[in-house]
Amino acid sequence: MTLPEMEQKLIQIQDAEADLALLRDAIGHESVTGNEAAFASFLMNQLSDLDMSTGMEAFLPGRPNTWGVREGLGDGPHLMFVGHTDTVHVRGWSEHWKGQPQENPWAAYQSDDEIWGRGACDLKGGICAAIAALRLLDRSDVKLSGTISFAFVGDEESGEPGTGVSAGAKDLVARIKAGQVKKPDFAVYVEPTTLDVYTAQIGFLIAEITVTGRSAYFGTPEDGVDALKATGEILASLWQLDAAFASGTKHDLVGSSGLLVTEVVGGGYIAVPGECKISLIRKLRPEEDLDHAVTELETVLAETTLDEEISISINYPAGRDHPCGGSPVEIDPDHPSALLLADCIGSTHSGGGAIGGAPYWSETPFLVNTLGCPAVYCAPGDISFAHTFEERISVEEYLAAVRAFALFIARYCGTCN
């Protein structure tokens, strides 16, 4: 079958209703971080129906990852699709949409051209497009030379107490290193990109800074040490550092580094403030090192002129692949597999297919940096809708993703017929 013939056949035999039903069923399995088990079981059943060898093991008690692999019939390369099973919470969703068709976040309400619900774009649309793509190839009687696999992990999202530290991704990496799950030659992580192909992503660290002085009655302020005044000096230093980032080096795909103070809490009731807290997030370009970023931040704090009785402590609460945060990552934007994926999207869909960079952090550093497996982000859906009451996905884009992924699987793995 020639490439144009395959493209035409994929269009002709795609079962759009079945593909949409798969996505609606996926959304209907509530999987807020910490409660991924039912959705993981649903996915394992889908992989079993595709005659894949499957596995499901807990990365934490009651919280499983699941995966499936189908060995190729020849000596083609191994392609893996990866995605996270958990979604963010839905607090306030039903109240926001009260009386509207979108009121139930798990009902997967479908308008003429969009499907609504928590996880629709982040990222059950990507997971279902990948599964439906292999199903479409099977219906087309395409036999793959290379191996195709899927790995679905929990604990990617943050926001629920005691969760959101990529425990699922860490477990997957450990199983790949141990040989329990086969290492891929290339991976697609299905975070929403409106079907662009992201070869780079930012890194981050979150810091919680506690500034401690000594409280005192307002009438005798000389008895105190003003933590709020010290905080002002620290904020000035932090904003000066951010200004240096903004005027400094820029990455072609993700722009400049940055530092954003997200919260300041402190003060005293008719008293000298004895303690203040600062929360910040630091954005890293792919060329930057997280260890250096930590040292840089701590040096700025240490060099800020403060009262000698002021003390500062720093906590880094959001360790991912690094104890203090998530590493930036990139592969060559001209990587042949990334360009092939972009070409497959362009062949099947009028939009998408551009090489770009992710303005968010997700888990490809575990693949690229830890395992040495080149990986990109690519999936239907608009990241700006994720984590909001507006979460939804375009029906047309989702169905196009199914065809594009099917074509990419066939062209990357090679065929035997």
C-alpha positions as CSV (number, residue, x, y, z in Angstrom):
1,M,0.0,0.0,0.0
2,T,1.5,3.3,-1.0
3,L,1.5,6.3,1.4
4,P,-1.3,8.2,-0.4
5,E,-3.3,5.0,-0.5
6,M,-2.9,4.5,3.2
7,E,-3.9,8.1,3.9
8,Q,-7.0,7.7,1.9
9,K,-7.9,4.4,3.5
10,L,-7.5,5.8,7.0
11,I,-9.9,8.6,6.2
12,Q,-12.4,6.2,4.6
13,I,-12.6,3.6,7.3
14,Q,-12.2,5.7,10.4
15,D,-15.1,5.0,12.7
16,A,-15.6,8.5,14.1
17,E,-18.5,7.5,16.4
18,A,-16.4,4.7,18.0
19,D,-13.5,7.1,18.5
20,L,-15.6,9.7,20.1
21,A,-17.3,7.1,22.3
22,L,-13.9,6.0,23.5
23,L,-13.1,9.6,24.6
24,R,-16.5,10.1,26.3
25,D,-16.0,6.8,28.2
26,A,-12.5,7.9,29.3
27,I,-13.8,11.3,30.6
28,G,-16.5,9.4,32.4
29,H,-13.9,7.6,34.5
30,E,-13.1,10.2,37.2
31,S,-9.4,10.2,37.9
32,V,-8.5,13.2,40.0
33,T,-4.9,12.8,41.2
34,G,-4.8,10.0,43.8
35,N,-7.8,8.3,42.3
36,E,-6.4,6.9,39.1
37,A,-7.2,3.2,39.6
38,A,-10.5,2.9,37.8
39,F,-9.3,4.8,34.7
40,A,-6.1,2.8,34.7
41,S,-8.2,-0.4,34.7
42,F,-10.3,1.0,31.8
43,L,-7.2,1.7,29.8
44,M,-5.7,-1.8,30.5
45,N,-8.9,-3.3,29.1
46,Q,-8.6,-1.1,26.0
47,L,-5.0,-2.3,25.5
48,S,-6.0,-6.0,26.0
49,D,-8.7,-5.6,23.3
50,L,-5.9,-4.5,21.0
51,D,-4.1,-7.9,21.6
52,M,-1.3,-6.2,23.5
53,S,0.7,-7.8,26.3
54,T,-0.4,-5.7,29.3
55,G,0.8,-5.0,32.8
56,M,-0.6,-3.0,35.7
57,E,1.3,-2.4,38.9
58,A,0.9,0.0,41.8
59,F,3.4,2.8,42.1
60,L,1.8,3.7,45.4
61,P,-0.8,1.7,47.3
62,G,-4.1,1.7,45.3
63,R,-2.6,3.8,42.5
64,P,-1.5,1.8,39.5
65,N,0.3,2.5,36.3
66,T,-0.6,0.4,33.2
67,W,1.2,-0.4,30.0
68,G,0.8,-2.5,26.9
69,V,3.2,-3.7,24.2
70,R,2.7,-5.3,20.8
71,E,5.9,-6.7,19.3
72,G,6.6,-5.9,15.7
73,L,6.6,-8.6,13.0
74,G,10.0,-7.4,11.7
75,D,13.0,-5.5,12.9
76,G,11.5,-2.0,12.9
77,P,12.0,0.5,15.8
78,H,10.0,0.7,19.0
79,L,7.6,3.6,19.4
80,M,5.9,4.4,22.7
81,F,3.0,6.7,23.5
82,V,3.0,8.0,27.1
83,G,0.4,9.9,29.0
84,H,-0.8,10.6,32.6
85,T,-4.0,9.1,33.9
86,D,-4.7,11.8,36.5
87,T,-6.6,15.1,36.1
88,V,-6.8,18.1,38.3
89,H,-9.8,18.6,40.7
90,V,-13.3,19.8,39.8
91,R,-14.0,21.9,42.8
92,G,-16.5,24.6,41.8
93,W,-17.1,23.1,38.3
94,S,-20.8,22.1,38.9
95,E,-21.6,25.4,40.6
96,H,-20.0,27.3,37.7
97,W,-22.1,25.5,35.1
98,K,-25.2,25.0,37.2
99,G,-28.2,24.4,34.9
100,Q,-26.0,24.2,31.8
101,P,-25.3,21.1,29.7
102,Q,-21.7,21.2,31.1
103,E,-22.8,20.9,34.7
104,N,-21.5,17.4,35.2
105,P,-17.7,17.4,34.6
106,W,-17.7,13.6,33.9
107,A,-20.6,13.5,31.5
108,A,-18.5,14.4,28.5
109,Y,-21.2,16.7,27.1
110,Q,-20.8,17.0,23.3
111,S,-21.8,20.1,21.4
112,D,-21.7,20.1,17.6
113,D,-17.9,20.5,17.5
114,E,-16.5,20.1,21.0
115,I,-16.5,17.6,23.9
116,W,-16.5,19.1,27.4
117,G,-15.3,17.7,30.7
118,R,-12.4,17.4,33.1
119,G,-9.6,15.6,31.3
120,A,-11.0,16.2,27.8
121,C,-7.8,17.9,26.6
122,D,-5.5,17.3,29.6
123,L,-5.0,14.7,28.5
124,K,-7.5,12.0,27.8
125,G,-7.9,13.3,24.3
126,G,-4.3,12.4,23.6
127,I,-4.5,9.0,25.2
128,C,-7.6,8.1,23.4
129,A,-6.3,9.4,20.0
130,A,-3.2,7.1,20.4
131,I,-5.3,4.0,21.3
132,A,-7.8,4.7,18.5
133,A,-4.9,5.2,16.1
134,L,-3.7,1.6,16.6
135,R,-7.3,0.4,16.4
136,L,-7.6,2.2,13.0
137,L,-4.5,0.5,11.7
138,D,-5.8,-2.8,12.7
139,R,-9.1,-2.1,10.9
140,S,-6.9,-1.2,7.9
141,D,-5.1,-4.5,8.1
142,V,-1.7,-2.8,8.5
143,K,1.0,-5.1,9.9
144,L,3.7,-3.3,11.8
145,S,7.4,-4.2,11.4
146,G,8.3,-2.3,14.6
147,T,7.0,-2.5,18.1
148,I,4.3,-0.2,19.4
149,S,3.6,0.3,23.1
150,F,1.7,2.5,25.5
151,A,2.5,3.6,29.1
152,F,0.0,5.4,31.2
153,V,1.2,6.8,34.5
154,G,-0.4,8.5,37.5
155,D,0.6,11.4,39.8
156,E,1.6,14.0,37.1
157,E,-0.8,16.7,38.2
158,S,-0.2,18.8,41.4
159,G,-2.8,20.4,43.6
160,E,-3.9,17.5,45.8
161,P,-2.3,17.1,49.3
162,G,0.6,14.7,49.3
163,T,0.5,14.0,45.6
164,G,1.8,15.3,42.3
165,V,5.5,14.4,42.5
166,S,5.6,12.2,39.3
167,A,5.6,9.0,41.4
168,G,4.1,7.2,38.5
169,A,6.7,8.3,36.0
170,K,9.5,7.5,38.5
171,D,8.0,4.0,38.8
172,L,7.8,3.6,35.0
173,V,11.5,4.6,34.6
174,A,12.5,2.1,37.3
175,R,10.6,-0.7,35.5
176,I,12.2,0.2,32.1
177,K,15.7,0.2,33.7
178,A,14.9,-3.2,35.3
179,G,13.8,-4.6,31.9
180,Q,10.2,-5.2,33.0
181,V,9.0,-2.6,30.5
182,K,10.8,-2.4,27.1
183,K,12.7,0.8,26.5
184,P,11.4,2.6,23.4
185,D,13.5,4.2,20.6
186,F,11.2,7.2,20.4
187,A,8.3,8.4,22.6
188,V,5.4,10.7,22.2
189,Y,4.0,12.2,25.4
190,V,0.4,13.2,24.7
191,E,0.2,16.5,26.5
192,P,-2.1,18.9,24.5
193,T,-0.3,20.9,21.8
194,T,-3.1,21.6,19.3
195,L,-1.2,19.0,17.3
196,D,2.0,20.9,17.0
197,V,5.2,19.0,17.8
198,Y,7.1,20.3,20.9
199,T,10.7,19.3,20.9
200,A,11.6,21.5,23.9
201,Q,10.1,22.5,27.3
202,I,10.8,24.7,30.2
203,G,12.1,23.6,33.5
204,F,11.0,25.0,36.9
205,L,11.7,25.2,40.6
206,I,9.3,26.4,43.3
207,A,10.7,28.0,46.4
208,E,9.0,28.8,49.7
209,I,11.1,31.4,51.6
210,T,10.5,32.1,55.3
211,V,11.9,35.4,56.6
212,T,12.1,35.4,60.4
213,G,12.7,38.5,62.6
214,R,11.3,39.3,66.0
215,S,7.9,40.6,66.8
216,A,7.5,43.5,69.2
217,Y,4.7,45.9,70.3
218,F,4.3,48.8,67.9
219,G,5.0,51.3,70.7
220,T,8.5,49.9,71.2
221,P,9.5,48.9,67.7
222,E,13.2,49.1,68.7
223,D,12.6,45.8,70.5
224,G,11.7,44.0,67.3
225,V,13.4,42.9,64.1
226,D,11.1,43.7,61.1
227,A,10.6,40.7,58.9
228,L,8.3,42.6,56.6
229,K,10.9,45.3,55.9
230,A,13.5,42.6,55.2
231,T,11.0,40.9,52.9
232,G,10.8,44.1,50.9
233,E,14.6,44.1,50.4
234,I,14.4,40.5,49.3
235,L,11.6,41.2,46.9
236,A,13.6,44.0,45.3
237,S,16.5,41.5,44.8
238,L,14.3,38.9,43.3
239,W,12.6,41.3,40.9
240,Q,16.1,42.6,39.8
241,L,17.0,39.0,39.0
242,D,13.9,38.6,37.0
243,A,14.7,41.7,35.0
244,A,18.1,40.3,34.2
245,F,16.4,37.1,32.9
246,A,14.0,39.1,30.7
247,S,16.8,41.0,29.1
248,G,19.1,38.0,28.8
249,T,19.4,35.0,26.6
250,K,16.2,33.7,24.8
251,H,15.6,30.2,23.6
252,D,14.2,30.0,20.1
253,L,11.2,27.8,21.2
254,V,10.4,28.7,24.8
255,G,11.7,32.3,25.2
256,S,13.6,33.8,28.2
257,S,14.0,32.5,31.7
258,G,12.0,34.1,34.4
259,L,11.1,34.4,38.1
260,L,7.6,35.1,39.3
261,V,6.8,35.9,43.0
262,T,3.4,34.2,43.4
263,E,2.5,35.0,47.0
264,V,3.7,37.1,50.0
265,V,2.2,36.5,53.4
266,G,3.1,38.3,56.6
267,G,2.5,41.1,59.0
268,G,1.7,41.7,62.6
269,Y,-1.4,43.0,64.4
270,I,-0.3,46.4,65.8
271,A,3.1,44.9,66.1
272,V,6.4,44.6,64.4
273,P,6.0,41.7,61.9
274,G,8.1,38.8,63.1
275,E,7.7,36.5,60.1
276,C,6.9,36.7,56.4
277,K,6.7,34.1,53.7
278,I,7.4,34.4,50.0
279,S,6.5,31.9,47.3
280,L,8.0,32.0,43.9
281,I,8.4,29.9,40.7
282,R,11.5,30.1,38.5
283,K,11.3,29.3,34.8
284,L,14.4,27.7,33.2
285,R,15.4,27.5,29.6
286,P,16.5,24.2,28.2
287,E,20.2,25.3,28.3
288,E,20.0,25.9,32.1
289,D,20.9,23.6,34.9
290,L,18.6,23.2,37.9
291,D,21.4,22.9,40.4
292,H,22.9,26.2,39.1
293,A,19.4,27.8,39.3
294,V,19.1,26.8,43.0
295,T,22.6,28.1,43.8
296,E,21.9,31.3,41.9
297,L,18.7,31.9,43.9
298,E,20.3,31.2,47.3
299,T,23.3,33.4,46.4
300,V,20.9,36.3,45.6
301,L,19.2,35.9,49.0
302,A,22.5,35.6,50.8
303,E,23.9,38.8,49.2
304,T,20.8,40.9,50.0
305,T,21.6,43.4,52.7
306,L,19.5,42.6,55.8
307,D,19.5,43.2,59.5
308,E,22.0,40.7,61.0
309,E,19.2,39.2,63.2
310,I,17.1,38.3,60.2
311,S,17.2,34.6,59.3
312,I,16.0,33.0,56.0
313,S,15.0,29.4,55.4
314,I,14.1,27.9,52.0
315,N,12.0,25.0,51.1
316,Y,11.6,23.4,47.7
317,P,8.3,21.6,47.8
318,A,7.8,20.5,44.2
319,G,10.6,18.0,43.4
320,R,10.0,16.0,40.2
321,D,13.0,14.5,38.3
322,H,15.2,16.8,40.5
323,P,14.8,17.3,44.2
324,C,14.0,21.0,43.8
325,G,11.8,20.9,40.7
326,G,11.5,19.7,37.1
327,S,14.4,19.9,34.6
328,P,14.1,21.6,31.3
329,V,14.6,19.4,28.3
330,E,15.0,19.5,24.5
331,I,15.9,17.3,21.6
332,D,17.1,18.5,18.2
333,P,14.2,20.4,16.5
334,D,15.3,18.7,13.3
335,H,15.2,15.2,14.8
336,P,14.0,12.9,12.0
337,S,11.3,11.4,14.1
338,A,9.9,14.7,15.2
339,L,9.9,15.9,11.6
340,L,8.2,12.7,10.5
341,L,5.4,13.2,13.1
342,A,5.0,16.8,11.9
343,D,4.7,15.6,8.3
344,C,2.1,13.0,9.2
345,I,0.0,15.7,10.9
346,G,0.3,18.0,7.9
347,S,-0.8,15.1,5.6
348,T,-4.0,14.5,7.6
349,H,-4.9,17.8,9.2
350,S,-5.0,21.4,7.9
351,G,-3.8,22.8,11.2
352,G,-0.9,21.8,13.6
353,G,2.4,20.1,12.7
354,A,4.6,23.1,13.6
355,I,7.8,22.4,15.6
356,G,7.5,24.3,18.9
357,G,8.3,24.4,22.6
358,A,6.1,23.7,25.6
359,P,5.5,26.7,28.0
360,Y,4.7,24.2,30.7
361,W,6.4,21.3,32.5
362,S,5.5,17.7,32.1
363,E,7.4,14.4,32.2
364,T,9.5,14.0,29.1
365,P,12.7,14.7,31.2
366,F,12.2,11.2,32.6
367,L,12.4,9.8,29.1
368,V,15.0,12.1,27.5
369,N,17.4,12.9,30.4
370,T,17.0,9.8,32.6
371,L,16.6,7.1,29.9
372,G,18.2,8.7,26.9
373,C,15.1,8.2,24.8
374,P,14.2,11.1,22.5
375,A,10.7,12.3,23.1
376,V,8.3,15.0,22.0
377,Y,4.9,16.4,23.2
378,C,2.1,16.1,20.7
379,A,-1.7,15.7,21.1
380,P,-5.0,17.3,20.3
381,G,-6.3,20.0,22.7
382,D,-5.5,23.5,23.8
383,I,-3.4,23.7,27.0
384,S,-5.1,27.1,27.8
385,F,-8.3,25.2,28.6
386,A,-6.6,22.7,30.9
387,H,-7.3,23.1,34.7
388,T,-10.2,25.5,34.0
389,F,-14.0,25.3,33.9
390,E,-13.7,25.7,30.1
391,E,-11.9,22.4,29.5
392,R,-12.9,20.9,26.2
393,I,-11.5,19.5,23.0
394,S,-12.3,20.0,19.3
395,V,-14.0,17.0,17.8
396,E,-12.4,17.7,14.4
397,E,-8.9,18.0,15.9
398,Y,-9.3,14.9,18.0
399,L,-10.4,12.8,15.0
400,A,-7.6,14.3,12.9
401,A,-5.2,13.2,15.7
402,V,-6.4,9.6,15.4
403,R,-5.5,9.6,11.7
404,A,-2.2,11.5,12.2
405,F,-1.0,9.1,14.9
406,A,-2.1,6.1,12.9
407,L,0.0,7.3,9.9
408,F,2.9,8.1,12.1
409,I,2.9,4.7,13.8
410,A,2.9,3.0,10.3
411,R,5.6,5.2,8.9
412,Y,7.8,5.2,12.0
413,C,7.5,1.4,12.8
414,G,7.4,0.4,9.2
415,T,4.9,-2.1,7.7
416,C,5.1,-5.7,6.6
417,N,2.4,-5.6,4.0
